[in-house]
Amino acid sequence: MPCFGLPLGARASPPMRVRPYRRSDLPKLHQIDQTCFPPGISYSRDELGRFIHMKNARTWVAEEQGEIAGFVVADLQPHGVAHIITVDVVEGRRRIGIGGALMEAAESWARRERCRLLYLETAEDNLAAQEFYEARDYTKVEHIPDYYSPGQAAWVMVKWLGSAPEGWSRRAR
Ligand SMILES: CC(C)(COP(=O)(O)OP(=O)(O)OC[C@H]1O[C@@H](n2cnc3c(N)ncnc32)[C@H](O)[C@@H]1OP(=O)(O)O)[C@@H](O)C(=O)NCCC(=O)NCCS
């Protein structure tokens, strides 16, 4: 198809797209995870593969300019709860909406699966992630000391899909 308005030979940048995971993505996703998180928080290839291939899990991959630029892994838990296992965006591709588009895919899926609540854990010192999640209406509800390793605490953050139940407090414990 011709690209009208562009010099001959030039190609428009394909738009970012979010698509379901394919098995052949695993090595690249593992490589991205290694660069996104420090040792102790990043997953080994086996761990990441185990999470992605769990029966109740789904993974979406973002491609930008034809390259994998990020991914999100989520799983369904009992009682209408979904869990964001990880969301990773390649460093040079951040702040252009890729993380948001990936979360949108996971949250839409959770809604279709009739979940009422999403939750996740994030490192206490990962302020960027906390701001990212807060911008998407996640709230800190529990601080877990030594969650990742001794001295590496996590925040549990939650988002209600629809209205929060009566008596729900936004105050962190
Ligand atoms: C957290 C992460 C997934 C965000 O991805 P992203 O593609 O940059 O996010 P988006 O561009 O969709 O950002 C949406 C909004 O979140 C907030 N946000 C995102 N990154 C932020 C940062 N570093 N500091 C402050 N706010 C931030 C902003 O409100 C942003 O909107 P804006 O750019 O219009 O201001 C990405 O930084 C990342 O992969 N980090 C390393 C891995 C990680 O920490 N994952 C999450 C923990 S499990």
The ligand as a MOL file (V3000), in Angstrom:
LIG
                    3D

  0  0  0     0  0            999 V3000
M  V30 BEGIN CTAB
M  V30 COUNTS 48 50 0 0 0
M  V30 BEGIN ATOM
M  V30 1 C 6.1510 1.6280 35.5300 0
M  V30 2 C 6.1950 1.4730 33.9890 0
M  V30 3 C 5.5560 0.1420 33.6020 0
M  V30 4 C 5.3930 2.6320 33.3640 0
M  V30 5 O 5.3370 2.4240 31.9580 0
M  V30 6 P 5.1760 3.6410 30.9350 0
M  V30 7 O 4.9660 3.0640 29.5790 0
M  V30 8 O 6.2920 4.6030 31.0980 0
M  V30 9 O 3.8350 4.3170 31.4750 0
M  V30 10 P 2.8840 5.3480 30.7270 0
M  V30 11 O 3.6380 6.0870 29.6720 0
M  V30 12 O 1.6470 4.6290 30.2990 0
M  V30 13 O 2.5450 6.3570 31.9320 0
M  V30 14 C 1.2180 6.6600 32.3250 0
M  V30 15 C 1.2690 7.6240 33.5100 0
M  V30 16 O 1.8310 6.9760 34.6740 0
M  V30 17 C 2.6040 7.9430 35.4290 0
M  V30 18 N 4.0270 7.6100 35.3490 0
M  V30 19 C 4.6090 6.6880 34.5610 0
M  V30 20 N 5.9450 6.6480 34.7990 0
M  V30 21 C 6.1930 7.5770 35.7510 0
M  V30 22 C 7.3770 8.0220 36.4070 0
M  V30 23 N 8.5830 7.5050 36.1000 0
M  V30 24 N 7.2810 9.0000 37.3280 0
M  V30 25 C 6.0810 9.5400 37.6250 0
M  V30 26 N 4.9040 9.1670 37.0400 0
M  V30 27 C 4.9760 8.1840 36.1170 0
M  V30 28 C 2.3570 9.2870 34.7430 0
M  V30 29 O 1.1660 9.8370 35.3080 0
M  V30 30 C 2.1060 8.8570 33.2940 0
M  V30 31 O 1.4060 9.8160 32.5430 0
M  V30 32 P 2.2230 11.0300 31.8340 0
M  V30 33 O 3.3990 10.4250 31.1160 0
M  V30 34 O 1.1870 11.6180 30.9240 0
M  V30 35 O 2.6470 11.9440 32.9570 0
M  V30 36 C 7.6640 1.5720 33.4740 0
M  V30 37 O 8.2790 2.7020 34.0330 0
M  V30 38 C 8.5120 0.3530 33.7760 0
M  V30 39 O 8.4910 -0.6380 33.0440 0
M  V30 40 N 9.2950 0.4140 34.8630 0
M  V30 41 C 10.1970 -0.7030 35.2220 0
M  V30 42 C 9.4000 -1.9210 35.6430 0
M  V30 43 C 8.4360 -1.5910 36.7660 0
M  V30 44 O 8.7590 -0.8970 37.7120 0
M  V30 45 N 7.1990 -2.1340 36.6410 0
M  V30 46 C 6.1410 -1.8980 37.5950 0
M  V30 47 C 6.3820 -2.5450 38.8870 0
M  V30 48 S 5.6840 -4.1810 38.9920 0
M  V30 END ATOM
M  V30 BEGIN BOND
M  V30 1 1 1 2
M  V30 2 1 2 3
M  V30 3 1 2 4
M  V30 4 1 2 36
M  V30 5 1 4 5
M  V30 6 1 5 6
M  V30 7 2 6 7
M  V30 8 1 6 8
M  V30 9 1 6 9
M  V30 10 1 9 10
M  V30 11 2 10 11
M  V30 12 1 10 12
M  V30 13 1 10 13
M  V30 14 1 13 14
M  V30 15 1 14 15
M  V30 16 1 15 16
M  V30 17 1 15 30
M  V30 18 1 16 17
M  V30 19 1 17 18
M  V30 20 1 17 28
M  V30 21 1 18 19
M  V30 22 1 18 27
M  V30 23 2 19 20
M  V30 24 1 20 21
M  V30 25 1 21 22
M  V30 26 2 21 27
M  V30 27 1 22 23
M  V30 28 2 22 24
M  V30 29 1 24 25
M  V30 30 2 25 26
M  V30 31 1 26 27
M  V30 32 1 28 29
M  V30 33 1 28 30
M  V30 34 1 30 31
M  V30 35 1 31 32
M  V30 36 2 32 33
M  V30 37 1 32 34
M  V30 38 1 32 35
M  V30 39 1 36 37
M  V30 40 1 36 38
M  V30 41 2 38 39
M  V30 42 1 38 40
M  V30 43 1 40 41
M  V30 44 1 41 42
M  V30 45 1 42 43
M  V30 46 2 43 44
M  V30 47 1 43 45
M  V30 48 1 45 46
M  V30 49 1 46 47
M  V30 50 1 47 48
M  V30 END BOND
M  V30 END CTAB
M  END
